Amino acid sequence: MKSEHRTVDLNAYIENVNCEIKNVEDGKQLIFYFSNVSQEIITAIKLKCLCFDSFDDRIEFGNEDFLEVKKADLNVKPAKTVGFAVDIKQ
């Protein structure tokens, strides 16, 4: 059984952040889902993603050991769950 580490911010505007990884023609596609737990509409999000391979070694993205994902033009109303996709070239 594989262990999973999650960090929780008790003052966060979102929760239930999940990510699916799909193989696409030119690389990988990351599909993120999250729920808005605030009383405001969320219009943008920035996520810092740490990725590990099957040996529990961190995957590097250029000179960084994390991937920063930014998504603008969102319109997530309170208590709603949404998803968006990001393509990663190999």
Summary of the structure (lengths in Angstrom):
residues: 90
radius of gyration: 14.3
end to end distance: 28.1
largest distance: 40.6
contacts: 181
relative contact order: 0.29
helix: 0%
strand: 51%
